[in-house]
């Protein structure tokens, strides 16, 4: 995840710098500022995505815990039903 963030930021920064260099000798400082702004925006979006991913992981962990609890309850119920069936058959 962090590698993707770094690659995205580097790509945007590179594109910004290349577009500034490919221009007709325009304002280099302005181009650098624009590239930095684009890189900052990409970094902000990446951090938000990372936060969303962490939230999703927390939700998935809670769902797994609930599923395991339900499975344990089902197994306990199955054991009780099995014992009740055995008692009924023994009579």
C-alpha positions in Angstrom: 0.0 0.0 0.0 2.8 2.4 1.0 4.7 1.5 -2.2 1.7 2.3 -4.3 1.3 5.7 -2.6 5.0 6.5 -3.2 4.9 5.4 -6.8 1.8 7.5 -7.4 3.3 10.5 -5.9 6.5 10.1 -7.8 4.6 9.6 -11.1 2.6 12.7 -10.6 5.6 14.7 -9.6 7.6 13.4 -12.6 4.8 14.2 -15.0 4.5 17.7 -13.6 8.2 18.3 -13.9 8.4 16.8 -17.4 5.5 19.0 -18.6 7.3 22.0 -17.2 10.5 21.1 -19.0 8.7 20.3 -22.2 7.0 23.8 -22.2 8.3 26.8 -24.1 10.5 28.1 -21.3 7.6 29.2 -19.1 7.7 29.9 -15.4 9.7 27.1 -14.0 8.9 28.1 -10.4 5.2 28.0 -11.2 5.5 24.7 -12.8 7.3 23.2 -9.8 4.7 24.7 -7.5 2.0 23.1 -9.6 3.7 19.8 -9.6 4.2 20.0 -5.8 0.5 20.8 -5.4 -0.4 17.8 -7.6 1.9 15.6 -5.6 0.4 16.9 -2.3 -3.1 16.2 -3.6 -2.1 12.7 -4.6 -0.5 12.1 -1.2 -3.7 13.3 0.6 -5.8 11.0 -1.6 -3.5 8.1 -0.8 -3.7 8.7 2.9 -7.5 8.9 2.8 -7.4 5.6 0.8 -5.2 4.1 3.5 -7.5 5.2 6.2 -10.5 3.7 4.3 -8.5 0.5 3.9 -7.8 0.4 7.7 -11.5 1.0 8.4 -12.5 -1.8 6.1 -9.9 -4.2 7.7 -11.4 -3.4 11.1 -14.9 -4.1 9.8 -13.7 -7.4 8.2 -12.0 -8.4 11.5 -15.3 -7.7 13.4 -17.3 -9.8 10.8 -14.8 -12.7 11.2 -15.1 -12.6 14.9 -18.9 -12.6 14.7 -18.8 -15.5 12.2 -16.6 -17.5 14.4 -18.9 -16.9 17.4 -21.9 -18.0 15.3 -20.0 -21.1 14.2 -19.1 -22.0 17.8 -22.8 -21.5 18.8 -23.9 -23.7 16.0 -21.4 -26.5 17.0 -22.6 -26.3 20.6 -26.3 -26.6 19.4 -25.4 -29.5 17.2 -23.8 -31.3 20.1 -26.8 -30.7 22.3 -29.1 -31.9 19.6 -27.0 -35.0 19.1 -27.1 -35.8 22.8 -30.9 -35.3 22.9 -31.3 -37.6 19.9 -29.1 -40.3 21.6 -31.3 -40.1 24.7 -34.5 -40.3 22.7 -33.2 -43.4 20.8 -32.1 -45.1 24.0 -35.6 -45.0 25.4 
